[in-house]
């Protein structure tokens, strides 16, 4: 069934004697002489307009079409006399594969709230907004791969199910095949030797630790896979299941990490503006005015590197009344991050050298014994978009940090082995994919930038 | 820390006055006048040889180096007098980041069994075989993305956690945050309204059903993500966690599906031979002689399409004594598949139109009321590598099939909706990524083609 994608039809530089398209009816209206049908096939935001004249062979079929029906049309692509569109399709043949009952089909012409559309996530890809989101997700994904491939990083697949309840990055989902109504309990504890993996297992919160193992053999690697947080966070910024990108570089320092993050973001933003121009204009006009300019200004700006200590001093001098008081040692809140990047620096900044108390055990200690070689990239409009660090590569220091944070080094024997055998400086970062898509599109709720969101109380479809 | 990757050093077309590499010592040997150190950084199979002369400034450091140590070396890249290598590195500076104790470092020069290496999966990426596997995984991944991107397919992310215990494709892992020692039991049943998602949840066995929803809005899509099977299969072909590629095309038939599968496999195999030549020669020489020729012959062959009914007739006439008796209605076993593709057709074949009893509910019924529009791609040396179908797009027929197979249509209301509203012919297939890597590399055990395998009883690292 050879069809031409509508995106390609609309880009045609000449009339076409025979052109076949297939898609779904978005709207239909009738004038005295013609029926106008707008068809969308997901390949672009714009519909192709099909014009059926009174007396045309497919006129009767066209009259009975409803919004949502799927059609297969062969006809002539001709210059359109209508304003705002270059081409229209004059059909010779119109096949209806599946109609859509106008009483019950939920996606009628009127505008629907995002809340309502979440309830019909199986159909919302047929809306303008979700269609545009999906095309942007696709391009950003390929941009991510292309960026790292061009730089010689290897894409690696770190495990999703893990028995190392390690990182403490967040609450974990348990994975089991035990019969919950007949659990093997011994001395008041569950005997996990009977579980599928012979141990208590959970869904990963990050591929970083395994990514480090791989970087310390292959040089430069990146992951791009799903991660999970079993946190009861009902916010517009949290998902229980989300995709994460985590590059890790051997023989690299915090400086290298900052440079990579800056180059990476600029590459992605440039890519998406180049390849999703129509969709980006849609987001800029309909969702968040200024979002396109925001991206463009990031591409041309030079990211400023600021120490946490300096950032705290700047925040203390702010005339802004913050909800959370500023003191050296606090974790920066979004209000602080946004003030720094929007009001003070007026461009993206990278805050480095955070107090070790508020950062993970694996970050490399600075000589001041107070801070670690962490880095967070903050962007206007959002705050933190990337978090990373140089990793602690000194065996003894790492053991001390683990103990200080109440972790048992025995649980991490394999991670520690990379510091016993051929340890090397290395650094990496993590980008939450959906947060990046949210930032790029300006979508207000993260549940609307992933096809089937998983959140507390909801894993439908 | 600017370093040059060893793969680039070795491809240099001229001597270099100053060249910095970093990596891990694979071997070291001493002659009267020189120390020869082989360094690998994961960028390619071949090591760069570092030659330190007696009296050189780094001679004393070099003498104390052990296998597994990580080093950072700046020196001159010079033509090598040794046979089999074009370049060698004469160091001016040699920094040891982390040594490796020669008593305890598990990866000494001798050859290790794959079984042993699985026990140290955190270190085995530093071996030739796993390094090569990882580079091939990377290239095949990017080939997959590039193939579909070039064809205008959208990469979509289908959910990992699901509450629709649907497809019956295999046993599922349960996902929960309930406290297993204090379960909310009511009338002898667990009250899942207290669980994280308010319902019983599990890990996906396939993204296909959600992929169909997306294809029936966006046209052509593909997934590439992890899938899970909680089956107690301790074989060389099964993993509990593996990555799957699942394209889905709207307005497509079984024929289109077969064509796409053939084009897809040829694209990937061509890509990997072009881009991983050194690694493929390694697999051809060390792991499975003939594997390279096997791939090349697939690329140049034309896949034969055979109906299941014809295949059964051919198998019945075979003089081969099969372990499983051949009758119309049986599921083809690997022995049958291999005989067909290796002995009878001597090239890849695509078997279509399987009996509906042995295939999933969503496959489109043929008019004979006995078979469905399924297709399996069989390749020499392995048997099935891809399975797919045209999907049942007729609402009534689909409902009947579900009921006949004991499924409750109410559980699939969202899936059925796509057949109620704008249904259209569509088709797709699935490729198990690790099985494809196993086929490409000739590796005997699937546990050795994924960095951290998850299998019954084991989810370490």
Interface residues (C-beta under 8 A of the other chain):
Chain A: X1 X3 X5 X7 X22 X23 X24 X25 X41 X42 X43 X68 X69 X70 X72 X97 X98 X99 X100 X101 X104 X105 X107 X122 X123 X125 X126 X130 X131 X134 X135 X137 X138 X141 X142 X145 X149 X152 X154 X155 X156 X157 X158 X159 X160 X161 X162 X163 X164 X171 X173 X174 X175 X176 X177 X178 X180 X181 X183 X185 X188 X189 X190 X196 X197 X198 X199 X201 X203 X210 X213 X214 X216 X217 X218 X219 X225 X226 X228 X230 X240 X241 X243 X250 X251 X252 X253 X256 X393 X414 X415 X417 X418 X419 X420 X421 X422 X423 X424 X425 X450 X451 X452 X454 X456 X457 X458 X459 X460 X461
Chain B: X1 X3 X5 X7 X22 X23 X24 X25 X41 X42 X43 X68 X69 X70 X72 X97 X98 X99 X100 X101 X104 X105 X107 X122 X123 X125 X126 X130 X131 X134 X135 X137 X138 X141 X142 X145 X149 X152 X154 X155 X156 X157 X158 X159 X160 X161 X162 X163 X164 X171 X173 X174 X175 X176 X177 X178 X180 X181 X183 X185 X188 X189 X190 X196 X197 X198 X199 X201 X203 X210 X213 X214 X216 X217 X218 X219 X225 X226 X228 X230 X240 X241 X243 X250 X251 X252 X253 X256 X393 X414 X415 X417 X418 X419 X420 X421 X422 X423 X424 X425 X450 X451 X452 X454 X456 X457 X458 X459 X460 X461
